[in-house]
Each structure stands twice: as C-alpha cells, then as structure tokens.
Amino acid sequence: SIVILRLSRIWDSAILARVGTFSEEKGFVGKADLPATKLRCGEAPRGALQRLIGQELGGLANDSELLGARSETTSAMSLKYGMNTIYYKTIHTAAVRTTDPDEDDIPAVFFGFGRSRTPQDCPIPDRHIYHVYDSEEGRTALFAWVSEAELEHLKTPEGKDSWDECLNIATLEAPVDSV
C-alpha cells in the first residue's frame, strides 16, 4: 500500500511535488509525482502520513491542515513478479493556509539558468527547489511548488525528457540570505 499527500497552498493553488532525486551514483534524475511513502508492516495509513510529513518532507508540510482522504484500488500486471497484483493507495488532501510561509528552516537551493543556457522549453522556470536527504534510500529528494499544469506536463515523456535536460544544465545555488 502507498500513502500519497496532495498538499496545496491556499493563496496560489500551487501543489507540492517531488520533482526528482539526486544521488552521487546517478546525479540528477527528474521524476514528477506527489509526495508518497510505502505503508510499513502494521502501520495505519494515517501513521504513514504523519511519518511522510514529519520525516520525509523535511518540514515542507508542517503548517498544513488535513482536508480529507480517499482510497483507490487498482489491479495491474506486476513487472517484478509477472502476475496480476492489487495495488492500494490512500490519497490524503491537505492545504497550507498561512499566507506568509516561513520556509527559512527548510533546505533549499535556487534553481535557475545562466542567461545563455536557458532551454526554451524548460517545464519549470526559475524557482526554489527544496531538498530532503533520505538516509534509507541514500539519495536526496527534490521538491517544488508547481501548478497543476506543470505537474501534469512533467509526468509526460516529453515533460520528463525536457526536465532531465534542464536539470543537467541548471545551476543550483544556495539562497543568498541562507549563507
């Protein structure tokens, strides 16, 4: 089972999305999806949600209000096991209500391009990318506030390809005020 968080900001309807990962082995890898975690043995979906918010999102969802949850069940062929498998998802909807978010304590880098290197079709323009190290996975998850249209585009093969290209030429710099 998987627990997914659909977190939006009330004032601009942006959605928190995992936009990729970074590891020493693979470098930057773009992959857009909503923050999620696997349910651990004996863990309730609400417990997994609290773990996701408290540990895996590094504080990005601390001031959120849970609005509801829904469950989905799908059946598909497992590529790993070669048999029909039932997949369970619990999707929690939450909102950040504050209009002046205090994100100074969250590790962030500014994602941008040098003027001569900006790709014409980069699916996410300049913005802060929040990074949270996942010691269990041995990699850093990258999060950003995106619009619904940006998230949907990043999920397409064309969006993923252009996002990977952007990640490979982008400069990631610490914000000036955090040094």
GIPEFEN-V260550 format. One record per residue. RES is the residue in three letters. SS is DSSP state (hx for helix, st for strand, lp for the rest). PHI is phi in radians with two decimals (* if undefined). Layout:
BEGIN
res->(RES	RES)
ss->(SS	SS)
phi->(PHI	PHI)
END
This chain:
BEGIN
res->(SER	ILE	VAL	ILE	LEU	ARG	LEU	SER	ARG	ILE	TRP	ASP	SER	ALA	ILE	LEU	ALA	ARG	VAL	GLY	THR	PHE	SER	GLU	GLU	LYS	GLY	PHE	VAL	GLY	LYS	ALA	ASP	LEU	PRO	ALA	THR	LYS	LEU	ARG	CYS	GLY	GLU	ALA	PRO	ARG	GLY	ALA	LEU	GLN	ARG	LEU	ILE	GLY	GLN	GLU	LEU	GLY	GLY	LEU	ALA	ASN	ASP	SER	GLU	LEU	LEU	GLY	ALA	ARG	SER	GLU	THR	THR	SER	ALA	MET	SER	LEU	LYS	TYR	GLY	MET	ASN	THR	ILE	TYR	TYR	LYS	THR	ILE	HIS	THR	ALA	ALA	VAL	ARG	THR	THR	ASP	PRO	ASP	GLU	ASP	ASP	ILE	PRO	ALA	VAL	PHE	PHE	GLY	PHE	GLY	ARG	SER	ARG	THR	PRO	GLN	ASP	CYS	PRO	ILE	PRO	ASP	ARG	HIS	ILE	TYR	HIS	VAL	TYR	ASP	SER	GLU	GLU	GLY	ARG	THR	ALA	LEU	PHE	ALA	TRP	VAL	SER	GLU	ALA	GLU	LEU	GLU	HIS	LEU	LYS	THR	PRO	GLU	GLY	LYS	ASP	SER	TRP	ASP	GLU	CYS	LEU	ASN	ILE	ALA	THR	LEU	GLU	ALA	PRO	VAL	ASP	SER	VAL)
ss->(lp	st	st	st	st	st	st	st	st	lp	lp	lp	lp	lp	st	st	st	st	st	st	st	st	st	lp	lp	lp	st	st	st	st	st	st	st	st	st	st	st	st	lp	lp	lp	lp	lp	lp	hx	hx	hx	hx	hx	hx	hx	hx	hx	hx	hx	hx	lp	lp	lp	lp	lp	lp	lp	st	st	st	st	st	st	st	st	st	st	st	st	st	st	lp	lp	lp	lp	lp	lp	st	st	st	st	st	st	st	st	st	st	st	st	st	lp	lp	lp	lp	lp	lp	lp	lp	lp	lp	lp	st	st	st	st	st	lp	lp	hx	hx	hx	lp	lp	lp	lp	lp	lp	lp	lp	lp	st	st	st	st	st	st	st	st	lp	lp	lp	lp	st	st	st	st	st	st	st	st	lp	hx	hx	hx	hx	hx	hx	hx	hx	lp	hx	hx	hx	hx	hx	hx	hx	hx	hx	hx	hx	hx	hx	lp	st	st	st	st	lp	hx	hx	hx	lp)
phi->(*	-2.15	-1.94	-2.07	-2.01	-1.84	-1.84	-2.17	-1.66	-1.07	-1.31	-2.40	1.09	-1.17	-1.98	-1.35	-2.23	-1.40	-1.88	2.79	-2.41	-2.36	-2.47	-1.05	-1.22	-1.88	1.26	-1.43	-2.28	-1.43	-2.79	-1.78	-2.85	-1.36	-1.00	-2.66	-2.59	-1.40	-1.26	-1.50	-0.96	1.39	-1.62	-1.43	-0.95	-1.15	-1.15	-1.13	-1.09	-1.09	-1.13	-1.04	-1.19	-1.35	-1.99	-1.38	-1.75	0.97	1.68	-1.13	-2.02	-1.06	-1.69	-1.77	-2.08	-1.25	-1.81	2.96	-2.62	-2.46	-1.92	-2.32	-2.20	-2.29	-2.18	-2.70	-1.28	-1.34	-1.19	-1.27	-1.82	1.16	-2.49	-1.13	-2.28	-1.69	-1.98	-1.96	-2.27	-2.04	-1.86	-1.67	-1.85	-2.51	-2.39	-1.64	-1.70	-1.12	-1.66	-2.28	-1.12	-1.71	-1.79	-1.11	-1.48	-1.68	-1.05	-2.52	-2.22	-1.58	-1.72	-2.74	-2.28	-1.15	-0.95	-1.45	-1.97	-1.21	-1.22	-1.11	-1.99	-1.10	-1.25	-2.20	-1.26	-0.84	-3.03	-1.38	-2.01	-1.62	-2.17	-2.31	-1.36	-1.89	-1.17	-1.17	-1.57	1.22	-2.60	-1.83	-1.53	-1.92	-2.17	-2.61	-1.49	-2.25	-1.40	-1.01	-1.13	-1.09	-1.07	-1.09	-1.14	-1.10	-1.40	-1.38	-1.01	-1.16	-1.12	-1.12	-1.06	-1.23	-1.17	-1.04	-1.09	-1.09	-1.08	-1.26	-1.99	-1.29	-1.84	-1.96	-2.24	-1.18	-1.04	-0.99	-1.34	-1.75	-1.40)
END
